[in-house]
Amino acid sequence: MSDEVERALAPVRAYLLRGAEAEAGRILAEARAQADSLVQQARSGAAEMTGRARAQGEADAGPAAAAERSRGRDQARSVVLGAQREAYQDLRAHALAAVGGLRTEPGYQVLLSHLVTMATRAAGPGAAITVQPEGGAVARSGDIVVDCTLPRLASRAVDELGDRVRQLWTP
């Protein structure tokens, strides 16, 4: 990207990042609470299953108990992974919902103007611009399609969090 495009995008990125960080903080707290609850339930369930497995193993022999403990650990891990996946999906959904609200904000027309300019420059001369109902714009020029819609930008912002998203479930 050119420096001019980078400068034009800087306020958009900063605005989206601030909103995403605020929303991520709220989601993080909620996700941590949910994850803690699910992990505690999983641990309780795993402990209960392990206790049952130990008693059964003492009655039936070691190999059967080992298999039951393994299943309990697998089930607990599955619950934890499910909670992590749900937290990530919640983050993405909240980010998309947050950017959806930008269309009603007073500065939206300025943001839209920046997005149209950015899309036009990226698509090239003669690009056809379509303002999208979900917010933002799409530019088309020949085979080139530049998607500067709010949902696409929010999704990219969440994707760019990369490994930092693990903070949702790391105590």
Residue pairs with C-beta under 8 A, 6 or more apart in sequence:
1 9
1 122
2 121
4 121
5 118
5 121
5 122
8 114
8 117
8 118
9 114
9 118
11 111
11 114
12 111
12 114
12 115
12 153
15 111
16 99
16 153
16 154
16 157
17 157
19 98
19 99
20 95
20 98
20 154
20 157
20 158
23 91
23 94
23 95
23 98
24 91
24 95
24 161
26 94
27 87
27 90
27 91
27 94
27 168
28 167
28 168
30 90
31 86
31 87
31 90
31 91
31 168
31 169
32 168
32 169
32 171
34 83
34 86
34 87
35 80
35 83
35 84
35 87
35 168
35 169
36 171
38 79
38 80
38 82
38 83
39 79
39 80
39 83
41 79
42 75
42 76
42 79
42 80
43 76
45 72
45 75
45 76
45 79
46 72
46 73
46 75
46 76
49 68
49 69
49 71
49 72
49 75
50 68
50 69
50 72
52 68
53 65
53 68
53 69
53 72
54 65
54 69
56 64
56 65
56 68
57 64
57 65
57 66
57 68
58 65
80 169
83 169
84 168
84 169
87 168
87 169
88 165
88 168
91 158
91 165
91 168
92 155
92 158
95 154
95 155
95 157
95 158
96 151
96 154
96 155
98 154
99 135
99 150
99 151
99 153
99 154
100 134
100 135
100 150
100 151
102 108
102 111
102 135
102 150
103 135
103 150
108 135
112 131
112 135
112 136
112 137
115 136
115 137
115 148
116 129
116 131
116 137
116 139
116 148
118 146
118 148
119 127
119 129
119 137
119 138
119 139
119 146
119 147
119 148
120 127
120 129
120 139
122 139
122 144
122 146
122 148
123 139
123 140
123 141
123 144
123 145
123 146
124 141
124 142
124 144
125 141
126 141
127 139
127 140
127 141
127 144
127 146
128 139
128 140
128 141
129 137
129 138
129 139
130 137
130 138
130 139
130 140
131 137
132 138
132 149
134 149
134 150
134 151
135 149
135 150
135 151
136 147
136 148
136 149
136 150
136 151
136 152
136 153
137 148
137 149
138 145
138 146
138 147
138 148
138 149
139 145
139 146
139 148
140 146
158 165
